[in-house]
């Protein structure tokens, strides 16, 4: 090979070495090595940066952006399983008043609900509901989204949004009063003194505490609902039942406009001039809230043979409601005095056993602020 050919071959080899080998053979300058690599955005980062679509339940369901399953108990609870079928995140809202229908039940959402659902993900949401009718079947069962509305209770639902102190049971009672105008016998847990008229309402599951009934009526009064149009307010027993119940009493005093300074006048009037069927109930109120008076007055009522037997029996039983140790000794004594085996003696023994049990459960705190009173002379005058 001549020298020119050899030289040309060597030059080509040198050029190839320069092009293909030099970058691997020489280190990168320090200033370049310090430049960080451009980060790659993950799918999660991209998804988080996307603003979620805000849409209400009915619209999202109609547009097939979500799949939903509804399970409710026909009264106060609705569980919703939600799956996002769209390509982006969803902020789902459930408005107040949204209705759901089952085979035998209809319920209404009470408080607004909201939840964020990522694409392809499933979330669970619990709602507070009220029954739209007293004939609802009360058992966990599937429901479907309803596009109906109940204008009668819309003001009620709007009113309770800023009043978390109103129990759900009171909202339910008020709703049924507006929708079906239920009588007191359909919602009260206590036994009515008068025989209730036959009713088409089967509402055992909607019976509730006296406090919640009075709270419902107080709520309806604030909504300017005419009380004379509410069947629930007709029975006078509710008033004295609410005043006897320590939990309901503060609400009842406001609802019935009973001045705390004149409460004794209420009990005295109920005892002397109240409804014949419930007049003796006042003895229980006196025992609970004026125990000093009761400890002097009630044994005299129990021993007085001229007193109506109903009052004598109530006086014996009411002594236990004083929750005073002194009453225990009095009841044991009455059990011996009133004749062995008689109804009054049995009542005294039963009341004594109950009071002994209650006293054993009480330490120093008392759930009811009983008051002392100096009305002993008036208590004596009440014995007629």
C-alpha positions in Angstrom: 0.0 0.0 0.0 1.4 3.5 -0.9 2.0 6.1 1.7 -1.0 8.3 0.5 -3.4 5.4 1.0 -2.0 4.6 4.4 -2.2 8.2 5.4 -5.8 8.5 4.2 -6.8 5.4 6.1 -5.2 6.7 9.3 -7.0 10.1 9.0 -10.4 8.4 8.5 -9.8 6.2 11.6 -8.8 9.2 13.6 -12.0 11.1 12.5 -14.2 8.2 13.5 -12.5 8.0 16.9 -13.1 11.7 17.4 -16.8 11.4 16.6 -17.8 8.2 18.3 -15.2 7.7 21.1 -14.4 11.1 22.5 -17.7 11.8 24.5 -17.4 8.5 26.3 -13.7 8.9 26.9 -13.9 12.5 28.3 -15.8 13.5 31.4 -18.6 16.1 31.1 -17.7 19.6 32.3 -18.5 20.1 36.0 -20.9 23.0 35.2 -23.0 20.7 33.0 -23.0 17.8 35.5 -24.6 20.0 38.1 -27.7 20.8 36.0 -30.5 18.5 37.3 -32.5 16.4 34.9 -36.0 17.7 34.0 -38.5 15.9 36.3 -41.2 13.8 34.6 -44.8 14.5 35.8 -46.5 11.4 37.2 -50.1 10.5 36.4 -51.0 11.3 40.0 -49.4 14.8 39.8 -51.2 15.6 36.6 -54.5 14.4 38.0 -54.1 16.4 41.2 -53.5 19.6 39.2 -56.8 19.1 37.4 -59.6 21.2 38.9 -62.5 18.7 39.9 -65.8 19.1 38.2 -68.5 20.3 40.6 -71.8 18.6 39.8 -74.8 17.6 41.8 -75.9 14.0 42.3 -78.8 14.0 39.9 -76.9 15.7 37.1 -73.9 13.4 37.4 -76.1 10.4 37.5 -78.1 11.6 34.4 -74.9 12.3 32.5 -73.5 8.9 33.5 -70.5 10.4 35.1 -71.0 8.2 38.1 -72.4 4.9 39.1 -74.4 4.9 42.4 -75.9 2.4 44.8 -78.3 3.6 47.5 -79.1 1.7 50.7 -81.4 3.3 53.2 -83.3 2.2 56.3 -86.5 4.1 55.3 -86.1 6.6 58.1 -82.9 8.4 59.1 -80.0 6.9 57.3 -78.9 6.6 53.6 -75.6 5.0 52.5 -74.4 5.8 49.0 -71.7 4.0 47.1 -70.4 6.2 44.3 -68.0 5.3 41.4 -66.5 8.0 39.2 -66.8 6.8 35.5 -65.4 10.0 34.0 -61.9 10.8 33.0 -61.4 13.6 35.6 -62.0 14.2 39.3 -65.5 15.0 40.5 -66.7 17.1 43.4 -70.1 15.7 44.0 -72.9 17.5 45.9 -76.1 16.2 47.3 -78.6 19.0 47.9 -81.0 19.4 50.8 -84.4 18.0 49.8 -83.1 15.3 47.4 -85.5 12.5 47.4 -84.9 8.7 47.2 -87.6 6.1 46.5 -87.7 2.4 47.4 -90.3 -0.2 46.8 -92.2 0.7 50.0 -90.5 3.9 51.3 -89.6 7.4 50.3 -87.1 9.5 52.1 -85.7 13.1 51.9 -82.1 14.3 52.4 -81.9 16.7 55.4 -78.4 18.1 55.3 -76.2 18.9 52.2 -73.6 16.3 51.3 -70.4 16.5 49.3 -67.6 14.3 48.4 -64.5 14.2 46.0 -64.1 11.2 43.8 -61.0 10.5 41.7 -61.4 8.9 38.2 -62.2 5.2 38.4 -62.4 5.3 42.2 -65.3 4.4 44.5 -66.2 6.3 47.6 -68.9 6.0 50.3 -71.1 8.8 51.7 -73.6 8.7 54.5 -76.7 11.0 54.5 -79.2 12.0 57.2 -82.8 11.5 55.9 -86.4 11.8 57.1 -89.3 9.6 56.0 -91.7 11.2 53.7 -94.6 9.1 55.0 -95.3 7.2 58.2 -96.0 4.0 56.3 -92.4 3.6 55.2 -91.0 0.1 55.5 -88.2 0.4 58.0 -85.4 -2.0 57.0 -82.2 -1.7 55.0 -83.2 -1.9 51.4 -82.2 -0.5 48.0 -83.4 2.9 46.9 -83.4 4.8 43.6 -82.7 8.5 42.9 -86.0 10.4 42.7 -86.6 13.7 40.8 -89.6 14.6 43.0 -89.9 17.2 45.7 -91.9 17.9 48.8 -92.7 21.6 48.9 -94.5 21.3 52.3 -91.3 20.6 54.2 -88.9 22.8 52.2 -89.2 25.7 54.7 -88.6 23.3 57.5 -85.5 21.9 55.9 -84.1 25.3 55.1 -84.8 26.4 58.7 -82.9 23.6 60.4 -79.7 24.1 58.4 -78.2 26.6 60.8 -79.7 25.0 63.9 -77.7 21.9 64.7 -79.2 21.7 68.1 -82.5 20.5 66.6 -82.4 16.6 66.8 -83.1 14.6 63.7 -86.0 12.9 65.4 -87.6 16.3 66.0 -87.1 17.2 62.3 -88.8 13.9 61.4 -91.7 14.6 63.8 -92.2 18.1 62.4 -92.0 16.7 58.8 -94.7 14.1 59.4 -96.8 16.8 61.1 -96.6 18.9 58.0 -97.1 16.1 55.5 -99.7 13.9 57.2 -100.8 16.0 60.2 -100.2 13.1 62.6 -102.0 13.0 66.0 -100.1 12.8 69.2 -101.0 9.2 69.6 -99.0 8.4 66.5 -95.6 9.8 67.8 -95.7 9.8 71.6 -93.9 7.0 73.5 -95.9 7.7 76.7 -99.3 6.0 77.1 -102.2 8.3 76.5 -104.6 8.6 79.4 -107.5 8.9 77.1 -108.3 6.1 74.6 -107.0 7.3 71.2 -109.3 7.1 68.3 -108.6 4.5 65.7 -106.0 5.8 63.2 -104.9 4.9 59.8 -101.3 5.8 60.8 -99.1 2.9 61.6 -96.2 4.8 63.2 -94.7 2.7 66.0 -91.2 3.2 64.5 -91.7 7.0 64.5 -92.6 7.3 68.2 -90.1 9.5 69.9 -89.2 11.1 73.3 -91.4 13.9 74.7 -88.4 16.4 74.4 -88.2 15.7 70.6 -92.0 16.2 70.2 -92.0 19.6 72.0 -88.9 20.6 70.1 -90.7 19.8 66.8 -93.7 21.9 67.8 -91.5 24.7 68.9 -89.8 24.6 65.5 -93.1 24.7 63.6 -94.1 27.6 65.7 -91.0 29.5 64.6 -92.0 28.7 61.1 -95.3 30.5 61.7 -97.3 27.3 61.3 -100.8 27.8 62.8 -100.9 25.4 65.8 -104.7 25.1 65.6 -104.1 23.3 62.3 -101.8 20.7 63.9 -103.6 17.7 65.3 -100.6 16.9 67.5 -101.2 20.0 69.7 -104.8 19.2 70.6 -104.2 16.6 73.3 -103.6 18.4 76.7 -101.6 15.5 78.1 -98.5 16.5 76.1 -98.1 19.7 78.2 -98.0 17.9 81.6 -96.0 15.0 80.2 -93.4 17.5 78.9 -93.3 19.3 82.3 -92.8 16.1 84.2 -89.9 14.9 82.0 -86.7 16.5 83.2 -85.2 16.5 79.7 -88.3 18.1 78.1 -89.1 20.5 80.9 -86.8 23.5 79.8 -88.2 23.4 76.3 -91.7 22.9 77.5 -91.5 26.0 79.8 -90.5 28.1 76.9 -93.0 26.6 74.5 -96.0 26.9 76.9 -94.7 30.3 78.3 -94.5 29.1 81.9 -92.5 31.6 84.0 -89.9 29.8 86.1 -90.8 32.1 89.0 -94.4 30.9 88.8 -93.9 27.3 88.1 -95.4 26.2 91.4 -98.7 27.9 90.3 -98.7 25.6 87.2 -98.4 22.5 89.3 -101.0 23.7 91.8 -103.4 24.5 89.0 -102.9 21.2 87.3 -103.5 19.3 90.5 -106.7 21.3 91.4 -108.1 22.2 88.0 -106.3 20.1 85.4 -107.8 17.6 83.0 -109.5 14.9 85.1 -107.7 12.1 83.3 -104.2 13.6 84.0 -104.7 15.7 87.1 -102.9 13.2 89.3 -99.8 13.5 87.1 -99.1 16.7 88.8 -98.1 14.7 91.9 -95.1 13.3 90.0 -94.0 16.8 88.9 -94.2 18.0 92.5 -92.2 15.0 93.7 -89.5 15.6 91.1 -89.1 19.4 91.3 -90.4 20.2 94.8 -89.3 17.2 96.8 -89.5 18.9 100.2 -93.2 19.6 99.6 -93.7 16.1 98.3 -92.2 14.5 101.4 -94.7 16.2 103.6 -97.7 16.2 101.3 -97.7 12.8 99.6 -97.7 10.5 102.6 -100.8 12.4 103.8 -102.5 11.8 100.5 -101.6 8.1 100.6 -103.0 7.6 104.1 -106.2 9.7 103.6 -109.0 7.2 102.9 -111.3 9.9 101.6 -108.9 10.7 98.8 -109.6 9.3 95.4 -107.9 5.9 95.1 -106.1 7.0 91.9 -104.6 9.9 93.8 -103.5 7.7 96.7 -101.8 5.3 94.4 -100.1 8.1 92.5 -99.0 9.7 95.8 -97.3 6.4 96.8 -95.6 5.9 93.5 -94.5 9.6 93.2 -92.7 9.4 96.5 -90.0 7.4 94.7 -89.5 10.2 92.3 -88.2 12.5 95.0 -85.1 10.4 95.0 -84.6 11.3 98.7 -83.4 8.8 101.3 -86.1 10.0 103.6 -88.7 8.8 101.1 -87.4 5.2 101.3 -88.2 4.9 105.0 -91.6 6.4 104.5 -92.4 4.0 101.7 -91.4 1.0 103.8 -93.6 2.3 106.6 -96.5 2.8 104.2 -96.1 -0.8 102.9 -96.8 -2.0 106.4 -99.5 0.6 107.2 -101.7 0.3 104.1 -102.7 -3.3 104.6 -100.8 -6.4 103.7 -101.6 -7.6 100.2 -103.5 -4.5 99.2 -102.8 -2.7 95.9 -101.5 0.3 97.8 -99.2 -1.7 100.0 -97.8 -3.5 97.0 -97.3 -0.2 95.2 -95.5 1.2 98.3 -93.2 -1.9 98.4 -92.5 -1.7 94.7 -91.8 2.0 94.9 -89.4 1.4 97.8 -87.5 -1.2 95.9 -87.2 1.1 92.9 -86.0 4.0 95.1 -83.5 1.9 96.9 -82.0 0.8 93.5 -81.9 4.4 92.2 -80.2 5.7 95.4 -77.6 3.0 95.0 -76.9 4.4 91.5 -76.6 8.0 92.6 -73.4 9.3 93.9 -73.3 13.1 94.5 -74.2 14.5 91.1 -77.9 14.8 90.2 -79.2 15.1 86.7 -82.1 17.3 87.8 -81.6 20.5 89.9 -84.4 19.8 92.4 -85.4 22.9 94.4 -86.3 23.3 98.0 -89.4 25.2 98.8 -91.2 26.8 101.8 -94.7 26.0 100.6 -95.5 23.4 103.3 -98.6 25.3 104.4 -100.0 25.5 100.9 -99.3 21.7 100.5 -101.4 21.1 103.5 -104.2 23.2 102.1 -104.1 21.1 98.9 -105.2 18.0 100.9 -108.9 18.0 100.2 
